Amino acid sequence: MSAHKSILEAFVKLGMHIKDFCENHKTDESGTYQDIENVILNAGQQNGWFTRENILFSLEQWSKELTHENLTEWLSQYKQKNTQEPKTIGIVMAGNIPLVGFHDFLCVLLSGNKVLAKLSSNDTVLLPFFAEFLIAQEPNLNEKIEFTEGKFEEYDAVIATGSNNTSRYFEYYFGKKPNIIRKNRNAVAVLTGKETKDQLQNLGKDIFRYYGLGCRNVSKVYVPEGYAFDEFFKAIFDFREIIHQHKYANNYDYNKAVYLMSEFKILDNGFLVLKEDKSLSSPIASLFYEYYGSISKLKEELEQQKDNIQCVVSKGLLPNEVDFGETQKPRLKDYADGIDTLEFLLQL
């Protein structure tokens, strides 16, 4: 697929700009990056979950993906119709983690279409800022990017990300147009009991990054019968500082109190509550676990649950598994809910 080269190059320049910032912001005495510093500060003031550390992590991941090599390799898998008239694509964005809607934004523009974006009230700062940078590199993008606070009026298709509840609302409003409507999903991990300390520490990243708010965060672990959590707790001890974030601490205290009052059996290390539970989606500061008897039966169960699972962390057990510590480092080809957004856009 030959995307509009000037738009692709604008994204490459954005990737380089973010990379320079990530590498040099600590020694920036000239104020070169003051505008990015300000936007990080503003985003954090708007949303208490958007800490500087988490925004920097998100930016760093995007700087690695937005290279000429990565973008052209990704796009080369697709065929673009030369005659395609630009369509207006409404994007309803979530606001659970920083720049969570950026991949949809990227797909729409590189497919030659126009973005009509409705930002989450929790994340209105970051994307418009980087959109301005893109427009400065490629002024034609000014006609292709629009942010709206109201209802979508003129649009050809919709990509909407939300919860199981909002998805019903999305179906009602957008069902007559071509659409991708995403619901709640979570990541899970499968442990065998033979994991190294490094693997378990990396699992901690999959659990705690973004305070567990992302659909790629591990919210449940499957463990073999008789599994002892001692080594797991030792390995994740380095994440204990997370309890000093007051929003996280409030969730920890509340959920722990609810479990204790309900007389649930829980495991607790002072900053994470483990509860045996069949559900996939655990509350913030909690991690569900479930024992399994055989890997083959567990594989069947995971297959039945696939529409509720974003990704599975394991090592050498499952096809399409994600390695420990890698859930929040998706590549360009890792589409949410396994739906190829770019293919959807090119077929319109």
C-alpha positions, 0 to 999 in steps of 0.5 A: 500500500502506498500511503500518501508519502507526505503524510507518512513523512509527517508521522516519521518526523513526529516519531523523531521529535518524540524520540529526541524529547525522550532522550534529551528532556532531562538535559534540556536547558535551552527550553527546546522541549518546553511545549511538550513539557507543558502538555505533559503537565496539562494532561496530568492535571486533567487526569490524575492517572496520567503521571509523567512517567506513564506519559513518557512511557507511552511516548517512548513506545510510539517513538519506536514505532513511528520510524520510516522502516516500521511504517513502510513495512507495516503498510506494505502488507496492504493494497490501497485503491488509487481511486478511493475518495477520502471518507470521513471516519468518526473516532470515539476515543477512550481515555483510560491510558495516554494516547490510547486512540493514537493507533486509530488516528494513525490508521485513518490518516495513512489510509487516505481518509479524514479524522473526525475525533471525539476525545474522551473528557479524560484525555483532551490534551495530548492528541490535539497537541501532536496533531498540530505538530503533524499539521506543521509538517504537512499543512494538507493535514489541516483539512483531514483532522477535526476534533469535535465535542458534539455528536457526529454529523457528517461521517461515513464510518465509525471506530468507537472504543468503550465499555460493554455498556457504552457499546450498546449506545454505540450500536444504537447510534452507529449501527447503520454505518460501517463500524468497529465497536470495541468493548471491555477486554483484558489481558491474562497470564498463564503461569506454570510455576517454572517462571524465572524471577525476571519473568515474574518481575516483567509480569509486574510491568504487565500488571502495574503499568498505567495502574492496570487501566489498559485493556492490555494490562494483565488482570488475571493469572491462571496458575497450576493447582497447588501454586504458591504465590511466594516467589511471585510476591517476592518478584513484584516487590519492586513495584511497592511504590505504586501505593503512594499514588493516592488514586491507586491507594484509594482503590486498594483500600476500598477493594480490600475492605469490600473483600474482607467484609464479604469474607472472601479469602484473599492474598495481600502484600500491602499494594496488591490484593489477589483474589481467586475468581472466575472473572477476567476483569479485576478492579484496580489494585486487585489481581484475580487468579484461577487454578487449572488442572491441565494446559489442554483444558485451559487452552480450550477455556481461553479459546471460548473466552477469546472475545473477552481477552485482548492478549495472553502472556505466557512462554512457549504455551500458546500461539500468539502469546505475548512475552512477559513484560511486553503487553504495553509495547504493541507493534503497529500490526497489533490491532485492538480486539484482533480486528484489522483497522487498516483493512477495514478502512481500505475496504470502505 
